[in-house]
């Protein structure tokens, strides 16, 4: 379950990742950020972001063009 939810619907790369980076800095280690996005490119963007930042991409899903990502701060 997410500690914080960030809705970036309607925004395109790189805005969702930039907003997520800022939001995750406000979390404590182990807490989870849920990001909602509509940009299909966000799947790859968040995989790369987590790989580079060291945060854990717990899950991602898509339904009706809406993407949801759960990212755990390390």
N, CA, C and O atoms as CSV, one atom per row, in Angstrom:
chain,resi,resn,atom,element,x,y,z
A,1,UNK,N,N,0.840,-1.182,0.000
A,1,UNK,CA,C,0.000,0.000,0.000
A,1,UNK,C,C,0.889,1.251,0.000
A,1,UNK,O,O,1.880,1.331,0.726
A,2,UNK,N,N,0.515,2.196,-0.812
A,2,UNK,CA,C,1.322,3.404,-0.986
A,2,UNK,C,C,1.158,4.369,0.190
A,2,UNK,O,O,0.075,4.517,0.754
A,3,UNK,N,N,2.263,5.013,0.535
A,3,UNK,CA,C,2.243,6.070,1.547
A,3,UNK,C,C,1.823,7.391,0.925
A,3,UNK,O,O,1.209,8.231,1.584
A,4,UNK,N,N,2.161,7.573,-0.369
A,4,UNK,CA,C,1.855,8.793,-1.099
A,4,UNK,C,C,1.448,8.420,-2.518
A,4,UNK,O,O,2.003,7.493,-3.108
A,5,UNK,N,N,0.477,9.146,-3.063
A,5,UNK,CA,C,0.044,8.938,-4.445
A,5,UNK,C,C,0.320,10.214,-5.229
A,5,UNK,O,O,-0.005,11.315,-4.785
A,6,UNK,N,N,0.930,10.044,-6.412
A,6,UNK,CA,C,1.257,11.157,-7.291
A,6,UNK,C,C,0.562,10.925,-8.622
A,6,UNK,O,O,0.830,9.930,-9.295
A,7,UNK,N,N,-0.322,11.824,-9.007
A,7,UNK,CA,C,-1.051,11.705,-10.271
A,7,UNK,C,C,-0.400,12.610,-11.317
A,7,UNK,O,O,-0.440,13.835,-11.206
A,8,UNK,N,N,0.199,11.988,-12.331
A,8,UNK,CA,C,0.841,12.745,-13.407
A,8,UNK,C,C,0.071,12.554,-14.719
A,8,UNK,O,O,0.643,12.701,-15.799
A,9,UNK,N,N,-1.188,12.236,-14.631
A,9,UNK,CA,C,-2.015,12.024,-15.829
A,9,UNK,C,C,-1.949,13.244,-16.738
A,9,UNK,O,O,-2.040,14.383,-16.280
A,10,UNK,N,N,-1.789,12.987,-18.041
A,10,UNK,CA,C,-1.750,14.054,-19.024
A,10,UNK,C,C,-0.370,14.652,-19.227
A,10,UNK,O,O,-0.173,15.439,-20.153
A,11,UNK,N,N,0.580,14.300,-18.391
A,11,UNK,CA,C,1.946,14.826,-18.518
A,11,UNK,C,C,2.801,13.852,-19.322
A,11,UNK,O,O,2.606,12.638,-19.259
A,12,UNK,N,N,3.747,14.399,-20.073
A,12,UNK,CA,C,4.631,13.549,-20.865
A,12,UNK,C,C,6.062,13.650,-20.361
A,12,UNK,O,O,6.421,14.548,-19.598
A,13,UNK,N,N,6.859,12.704,-20.813
A,13,UNK,CA,C,8.274,12.627,-20.445
A,13,UNK,C,C,8.948,13.977,-20.673
A,13,UNK,O,O,8.731,14.604,-21.710
A,14,UNK,N,N,9.737,14.419,-19.751
A,14,UNK,CA,C,10.241,13.764,-18.533
A,14,UNK,C,C,9.506,14.182,-17.260
A,14,UNK,O,O,9.955,13.860,-16.160
A,15,UNK,N,N,8.389,14.889,-17.392
A,15,UNK,CA,C,7.711,15.461,-16.223
A,15,UNK,C,C,7.294,14.413,-15.178
A,15,UNK,O,O,7.542,14.637,-13.993
A,16,UNK,N,N,6.672,13.275,-15.553
A,16,UNK,CA,C,6.295,12.299,-14.519
A,16,UNK,C,C,7.479,11.827,-13.672
A,16,UNK,O,O,7.362,11.701,-12.453
A,17,UNK,N,N,8.613,11.566,-14.316
A,17,UNK,CA,C,9.785,11.098,-13.577
A,17,UNK,C,C,10.341,12.211,-12.690
A,17,UNK,O,O,10.732,11.956,-11.551
A,18,UNK,N,N,10.378,13.425,-13.196
A,18,UNK,CA,C,10.879,14.543,-12.389
A,18,UNK,C,C,10.012,14.775,-11.157
A,18,UNK,O,O,10.526,15.011,-10.064
A,19,UNK,N,N,8.695,14.706,-11.338
A,19,UNK,CA,C,7.783,14.884,-10.207
A,19,UNK,C,C,7.912,13.722,-9.213
A,19,UNK,O,O,7.841,13.925,-8.000
A,20,UNK,N,N,8.103,12.501,-9.738
A,20,UNK,CA,C,8.276,11.341,-8.863
A,20,UNK,C,C,9.568,11.453,-8.073
A,20,UNK,O,O,9.606,11.120,-6.888
A,21,UNK,N,N,10.620,11.918,-8.718
A,21,UNK,CA,C,11.907,12.081,-8.031
A,21,UNK,C,C,11.758,13.040,-6.856
A,21,UNK,O,O,12.268,12.781,-5.766
A,22,UNK,N,N,11.062,14.141,-7.081
A,22,UNK,CA,C,10.841,15.119,-6.021
A,22,UNK,C,C,9.969,14.522,-4.906
A,22,UNK,O,O,10.261,14.702,-3.724
A,23,UNK,N,N,8.910,13.819,-5.285
A,23,UNK,CA,C,7.983,13.249,-4.295
A,23,UNK,C,C,8.652,12.170,-3.455
A,23,UNK,O,O,8.414,12.089,-2.250
A,24,UNK,N,N,9.480,11.348,-4.072
A,24,UNK,CA,C,10.099,10.247,-3.332
A,24,UNK,C,C,11.121,10.754,-2.320
A,24,UNK,O,O,11.400,10.086,-1.325
A,25,UNK,N,N,11.676,11.931,-2.575
A,25,UNK,CA,C,12.626,12.508,-1.625
A,25,UNK,C,C,11.938,12.893,-0.316
A,25,UNK,O,O,12.593,13.027,0.717
A,26,UNK,N,N,10.622,13.068,-0.364
A,26,UNK,CA,C,9.863,13.397,0.838
A,26,UNK,C,C,9.451,12.177,1.648
A,26,UNK,O,O,8.821,12.306,2.697
A,27,UNK,N,N,9.804,10.998,1.163
A,27,UNK,CA,C,9.453,9.761,1.862
A,27,UNK,C,C,10.642,9.241,2.658
A,27,UNK,O,O,11.794,9.570,2.373
A,28,UNK,N,N,10.342,8.429,3.657
A,28,UNK,CA,C,11.376,7.759,4.435
A,28,UNK,C,C,11.744,6.457,3.738
A,28,UNK,O,O,10.961,5.916,2.956
A,29,UNK,N,N,12.926,5.967,4.025
A,29,UNK,CA,C,13.369,4.695,3.470
A,29,UNK,C,C,12.334,3.606,3.775
A,29,UNK,O,O,11.887,3.465,4.913
A,30,UNK,N,N,11.961,2.844,2.751
A,30,UNK,CA,C,10.979,1.773,2.908
A,30,UNK,C,C,9.556,2.186,2.566
A,30,UNK,O,O,8.699,1.331,2.338
A,31,UNK,N,N,9.295,3.498,2.529
A,31,UNK,CA,C,7.948,3.946,2.178
A,31,UNK,C,C,7.732,3.834,0.665
A,31,UNK,O,O,8.685,3.759,-0.110
A,32,UNK,N,N,6.464,3.826,0.268
A,32,UNK,CA,C,6.102,3.557,-1.128
A,32,UNK,C,C,5.372,4.744,-1.742
A,32,UNK,O,O,4.471,5.333,-1.144
A,33,UNK,N,N,5.796,5.069,-2.956
A,33,UNK,CA,C,5.151,6.098,-3.772
A,33,UNK,C,C,4.405,5.409,-4.893
A,33,UNK,O,O,4.981,4.593,-5.613
A,34,UNK,N,N,3.127,5.726,-5.052
A,34,UNK,CA,C,2.357,5.243,-6.198
A,34,UNK,C,C,2.259,6.388,-7.199
A,34,UNK,O,O,1.848,7.496,-6.853
A,35,UNK,N,N,2.639,6.112,-8.435
A,35,UNK,CA,C,2.566,7.114,-9.494
A,35,UNK,C,C,1.523,6.665,-10.504
A,35,UNK,O,O,1.522,5.516,-10.945
A,36,UNK,N,N,0.641,7.578,-10.863
A,36,UNK,CA,C,-0.364,7.341,-11.904
A,36,UNK,C,C,0.068,8.159,-13.108
A,36,UNK,O,O,0.331,9.355,-12.989
A,37,UNK,N,N,0.144,7.511,-14.277
A,37,UNK,CA,C,0.594,8.190,-15.491
A,37,UNK,C,C,-0.225,7.733,-16.687
A,37,UNK,O,O,-0.814,6.652,-16.672
A,38,UNK,N,N,-0.257,8.561,-17.721
A,38,UNK,CA,C,-0.949,8.198,-18.958
A,38,UNK,C,C,0.000,8.138,-20.155
A,38,UNK,O,O,-0.414,7.761,-21.252
A,39,UNK,N,N,1.247,8.499,-19.960
A,39,UNK,CA,C,2.245,8.468,-21.028
A,39,UNK,C,C,2.769,7.039,-21.187
A,39,UNK,O,O,3.368,6.504,-20.255
A,40,UNK,N,N,2.556,6.404,-22.361
A,40,UNK,CA,C,3.037,5.031,-22.557
A,40,UNK,C,C,4.549,4.899,-22.362
A,40,UNK,O,O,5.031,3.829,-21.990
A,41,UNK,N,N,5.284,5.953,-22.604
A,41,UNK,CA,C,6.725,5.931,-22.416
A,41,UNK,C,C,7.138,5.875,-20.957
A,41,UNK,O,O,8.307,5.648,-20.645
A,42,UNK,N,N,6.187,6.080,-20.070
A,42,UNK,CA,C,6.511,6.095,-18.641
A,42,UNK,C,C,6.959,4.726,-18.133
A,42,UNK,O,O,7.674,4.646,-17.134
A,43,UNK,N,N,6.551,3.652,-18.804
A,43,UNK,CA,C,6.965,2.315,-18.367
A,43,UNK,C,C,8.490,2.215,-18.400
A,43,UNK,O,O,9.114,1.872,-17.396
A,44,UNK,N,N,9.074,2.508,-19.529
A,44,UNK,CA,C,10.526,2.471,-19.651
A,44,UNK,C,C,11.174,3.543,-18.774
A,44,UNK,O,O,12.202,3.292,-18.145
A,45,UNK,N,N,10.578,4.732,-18.732
A,45,UNK,CA,C,11.128,5.826,-17.927
A,45,UNK,C,C,11.278,5.430,-16.461
A,45,UNK,O,O,12.313,5.696,-15.850
A,46,UNK,N,N,10.249,4.794,-15.893
A,46,UNK,CA,C,10.310,4.438,-14.477
A,46,UNK,C,C,11.213,3.239,-14.220
A,46,UNK,O,O,11.817,3.142,-13.151
A,47,UNK,N,N,11.316,2.327,-15.178
A,47,UNK,CA,C,12.275,1.220,-15.043
A,47,UNK,C,C,13.697,1.777,-14.984
A,47,UNK,O,O,14.499,1.364,-14.147
A,48,UNK,N,N,14.003,2.718,-15.880
A,48,UNK,CA,C,15.331,3.331,-15.903
A,48,UNK,C,C,15.559,4.160,-14.641
A,48,UNK,O,O,16.620,4.077,-14.023
A,49,UNK,N,N,14.565,4.956,-14.262
A,49,UNK,CA,C,14.684,5.787,-13.060
A,49,UNK,C,C,15.027,4.933,-11.846
A,49,UNK,O,O,15.931,5.278,-11.085
A,50,UNK,N,N,14.321,3.830,-11.657
A,50,UNK,CA,C,14.570,2.973,-10.494
A,50,UNK,C,C,15.945,2.316,-10.587
A,50,UNK,O,O,16.633,2.172,-9.577
A,51,UNK,N,N,16.343,1.921,-11.784
A,51,UNK,CA,C,17.660,1.320,-11.954
A,51,UNK,C,C,18.780,2.278,-11.620
A,51,UNK,O,O,19.776,1.891,-11.008
A,52,UNK,N,N,18.621,3.531,-12.021
A,52,UNK,CA,C,19.659,4.547,-11.788
A,52,UNK,C,C,19.646,5.043,-10.344
A,52,UNK,O,O,20.704,5.249,-9.748
A,53,UNK,N,N,18.456,5.233,-9.781
A,53,UNK,CA,C,18.340,5.820,-8.439
A,53,UNK,C,C,18.521,4.802,-7.324
A,53,UNK,O,O,18.837,5.160,-6.190
A,54,UNK,N,N,18.317,3.521,-7.656
A,54,UNK,CA,C,18.429,2.486,-6.635
A,54,UNK,C,C,17.129,2.202,-5.906
A,54,UNK,O,O,17.078,1.297,-5.073
A,55,UNK,N,N,16.074,2.958,-6.202
A,55,UNK,CA,C,14.774,2.683,-5.598
A,55,UNK,C,C,14.195,1.423,-6.245
A,55,UNK,O,O,14.590,1.053,-7.351
A,56,UNK,N,N,13.263,0.769,-5.559
A,56,UNK,CA,C,12.719,-0.499,-6.027
A,56,UNK,C,C,11.369,-0.299,-6.703
A,56,UNK,O,O,10.441,0.249,-6.107
A,57,UNK,N,N,11.266,-0.748,-7.954
A,57,UNK,CA,C,9.984,-0.737,-8.653
A,57,UNK,C,C,9.247,-2.000,-8.222
A,57,UNK,O,O,9.515,-3.091,-8.727
A,58,UNK,N,N,8.322,-1.843,-7.288
A,58,UNK,CA,C,7.610,-2.989,-6.732
A,58,UNK,C,C,6.629,-3.584,-7.724
A,58,UNK,O,O,6.496,-4.804,-7.822
A,59,UNK,N,N,5.935,-2.712,-8.465
A,59,UNK,CA,C,4.949,-3.199,-9.434
A,59,UNK,C,C,4.608,-2.100,-10.419
A,59,UNK,O,O,4.787,-0.911,-10.155
A,60,UNK,N,N,4.111,-2.539,-11.561
A,60,UNK,CA,C,3.512,-1.595,-12.497
A,60,UNK,C,C,2.419,-2.321,-13.252
A,60,UNK,O,O,2.518,-3.516,-13.529
A,61,UNK,N,N,1.374,-1.579,-13.579
A,61,UNK,CA,C,0.238,-2.160,-14.276
A,61,UNK,C,C,-0.352,-1.118,-15.213
A,61,UNK,O,O,-0.057,0.073,-15.117
A,62,UNK,N,N,-1.191,-1.598,-16.122
A,62,UNK,CA,C,-1.849,-0.711,-17.077
A,62,UNK,C,C,-3.287,-1.160,-17.236
A,62,UNK,O,O,-3.565,-2.355,-17.342
A,63,UNK,N,N,-4.190,-0.213,-17.251
A,63,UNK,CA,C,-5.602,-0.497,-17.477
A,63,UNK,C,C,-6.220,0.704,-18.169
A,63,UNK,O,O,-6.247,1.803,-17.613
A,64,UNK,N,N,-6.715,0.496,-19.376
A,64,UNK,CA,C,-7.383,1.564,-20.108
A,64,UNK,C,C,-6.503,2.761,-20.394
A,64,UNK,O,O,-6.981,3.895,-20.425
A,65,UNK,N,N,-5.213,2.516,-20.605
A,65,UNK,CA,C,-4.302,3.612,-20.902
A,65,UNK,C,C,-3.782,4.366,-19.685
A,65,UNK,O,O,-3.098,5.381,-19.813
A,66,UNK,N,N,-4.118,3.853,-18.499
A,66,UNK,CA,C,-3.623,4.456,-17.258
A,66,UNK,C,C,-2.604,3.494,-16.649
A,66,UNK,O,O,-2.889,2.319,-16.421
A,67,UNK,N,N,-1.418,4.024,-16.394
A,67,UNK,CA,C,-0.327,3.230,-15.852
A,67,UNK,C,C,-0.158,3.554,-14.370
A,67,UNK,O,O,-0.237,4.712,-13.960
A,68,UNK,N,N,0.075,2.511,-13.575
A,68,UNK,CA,C,0.305,2.691,-12.135
A,68,UNK,C,C,1.630,2.035,-11.770
A,68,UNK,O,O,1.917,0.905,-12.166
A,69,UNK,N,N,2.421,2.767,-11.012
A,69,UNK,CA,C,3.733,2.291,-10.583
A,69,UNK,C,C,3.815,2.408,-9.079
A,69,UNK,O,O,3.394,3.413,-8.507
A,70,UNK,N,N,4.355,1.384,-8.430
A,70,UNK,CA,C,4.628,1.443,-7.002
A,70,UNK,C,C,6.140,1.376,-6.838
A,70,UNK,O,O,6.783,0.394,-7.209
A,71,UNK,N,N,6.694,2.452,-6.268
A,71,UNK,CA,C,8.129,2.586,-6.119
A,71,UNK,C,C,8.450,2.716,-4.628
A,71,UNK,O,O,7.905,3.575,-3.934
A,72,UNK,N,N,9.341,1.851,-4.154
A,72,UNK,CA,C,9.744,1.883,-2.751
A,72,UNK,C,C,11.069,2.633,-2.622
A,72,UNK,O,O,12.040,2.324,-3.312
A,73,UNK,N,N,11.091,3.614,-1.737
A,73,UNK,CA,C,12.322,4.362,-1.519
A,73,UNK,C,C,13.318,3.504,-0.752
A,73,UNK,O,O,12.966,2.839,0.222
A,74,UNK,N,N,14.554,3.528,-1.204
A,74,UNK,CA,C,15.594,2.751,-0.537
A,74,UNK,C,C,16.263,3.582,0.534
A,74,UNK,O,O,17.171,3.101,1.212
